[in-house]
Structure formats: structure tokens, C-alpha cells
């Protein structure tokens, strides 16, 4: 019975891995390739987030945020005003200027 709860816990923990943060619409792009990275982009009127779906080597992580910005601009059709400080190499968050 103990193994059941461990497996159940992992399933619950990973169920929301590619869902947007609170406040974002569930409108999403198809899986979009930019450079060597693959993204899902979620957005609302003022902000957007690009979720990187692929694994990346340490050398490629420098390019991940700028690829995320490019993915946001392609999907939303808006200019990225600023990359938010909560961004990292997996989740790029940005404010939009439409």
C-alpha cells in the first residue's frame, strides 16, 4: 500500500508540469521550435510565458532565454517589453508591448 501512495504522489506532482501559471489564459501555441529549443507559449494581455520542453546541455542554456523571448514574440505578435526577473532557463516570463 505504501508504494501506491508514492506513485500517486509522483503522478499528482507531475500532472501540472506544462500548465500555465495562474493568470494566464489556456490558449497555447502548438509546440514551437526556436533554435535548438521547443516551447509552449501561454499569454494574456500584459504578460506571456514560454515553457521550454526539451532537455538542454549546459552550453545551450545561455541561448534558452533569448529563444524563449523569440517564441513569445512569434506566438503573440507583440514586442517583448522586458524579461521578468522570475525567468530562468526553463520558464521565460516577459511583459508585452502590443
C-alpha positions as CSV (number, residue, x, y, z in Angstrom):
1,X,0.0,0.0,0.0
2,X,2.9,2.3,0.7
3,X,4.2,2.1,-2.9
4,X,0.7,3.1,-4.1
5,X,1.0,6.4,-2.2
6,X,4.5,7.1,-3.5
7,X,3.4,6.5,-7.1
8,X,0.2,8.5,-6.6
9,X,2.3,11.4,-5.1
10,X,4.6,11.5,-8.2
11,X,1.5,11.5,-10.5
12,X,0.0,14.4,-8.7
13,X,3.3,16.3,-8.6
14,X,4.0,15.9,-12.3
15,X,0.4,16.4,-13.5
16,X,0.8,20.2,-13.9
17,X,4.2,20.4,-15.4
18,X,3.2,22.0,-18.6
19,X,0.3,24.1,-17.4
20,X,0.4,27.9,-17.3
21,X,0.8,29.9,-14.1
22,X,-2.3,31.5,-12.5
23,X,-3.5,34.5,-14.5
24,X,-2.6,33.2,-18.0
25,X,-5.1,32.0,-20.5
26,X,-5.0,28.4,-21.5
27,X,-4.6,29.5,-25.1
28,X,-1.3,27.9,-26.1
29,X,0.7,27.6,-29.2
30,X,1.5,24.3,-30.8
31,X,4.9,23.1,-29.9
32,X,7.1,25.8,-31.4
33,X,10.8,25.2,-32.3
34,X,13.1,28.1,-32.0
35,X,16.8,27.3,-32.5
36,X,17.5,24.1,-30.6
37,X,14.7,24.6,-28.2
38,X,11.0,23.6,-28.2
39,X,8.4,25.8,-26.4
40,X,4.8,26.1,-25.3
41,X,3.7,29.8,-25.0
42,X,0.9,31.0,-22.8
43,X,-0.1,34.6,-22.7
44,X,-2.7,37.2,-21.5
45,X,-3.0,40.9,-22.4
46,X,0.1,42.1,-20.5
47,X,2.4,39.1,-20.0
48,X,3.5,35.9,-21.6
49,X,5.4,32.8,-20.6
50,X,7.4,30.4,-22.7
51,X,7.9,27.0,-21.2
52,X,10.9,25.1,-22.6
53,X,10.0,21.4,-23.2
54,X,13.3,19.9,-24.2
55,X,16.5,19.0,-22.3
56,X,19.5,21.2,-23.0
57,X,23.2,20.9,-22.3
58,X,24.9,23.4,-20.1
59,X,26.4,25.1,-23.2
60,X,23.0,25.7,-24.7
61,X,21.4,27.2,-21.6
62,X,22.7,30.7,-22.4
63,X,20.6,30.7,-25.6
64,X,17.4,29.3,-23.9
65,X,16.1,32.6,-22.5
66,X,16.6,34.5,-25.8
67,X,14.9,31.7,-27.7
68,X,12.0,31.9,-25.2
69,X,11.7,35.7,-26.0
70,X,11.6,34.9,-29.7
71,X,8.9,32.2,-29.2
72,X,6.8,34.7,-27.2
73,X,7.1,37.3,-30.0
74,X,6.2,34.8,-32.7
75,X,3.1,33.5,-30.9
76,X,1.7,36.7,-29.5
77,X,2.6,39.1,-32.4
78,X,3.7,41.6,-29.7
79,X,7.1,43.0,-28.8
80,X,8.6,41.9,-25.5
81,X,9.0,45.0,-23.4
82,X,11.0,43.3,-20.6
83,X,12.0,39.9,-19.4
84,X,10.8,39.5,-15.9
85,X,13.2,38.6,-13.1
86,X,11.3,35.5,-12.3
87,X,12.5,33.9,-15.5
88,X,15.0,31.1,-15.8
89,X,16.3,28.7,-18.4
90,X,13.1,26.6,-18.3
91,X,10.4,29.3,-17.9
92,X,10.8,32.6,-19.7
93,X,8.4,35.3,-18.4
94,X,8.0,38.6,-20.2
95,X,5.9,41.7,-20.2
96,X,4.4,42.6,-23.6
97,X,4.0,45.8,-25.6
98,X,1.2,45.4,-28.1
